[in-house]
């Protein structure tokens, strides 16, 4: 599934540069993740790189966007096409 950023975000900017799919952007109050671009780093890394750098652990799976590993891989392939 795609990831989402909760209201606990402190706008530290660390996650933005970590995203290989440029899915993370500044929202009105906190950073946000474009679920159409988020592959949880499938195709790039073994685990989501943004989660690894977040100091407040506010990047979590988005319950509204449940996707299998195969679906995430397909999304990655479409982004690279």
Buried (B, 14 or more C-beta within 10 A) or exposed (E): BBBBBEEEBEEEEBBBEBBBBEBBEEEEEBBBBEBEBBBBBBBEEEEBBBBEBBEEEBBBBBEEBEBEEEBBBBBBEEBEE
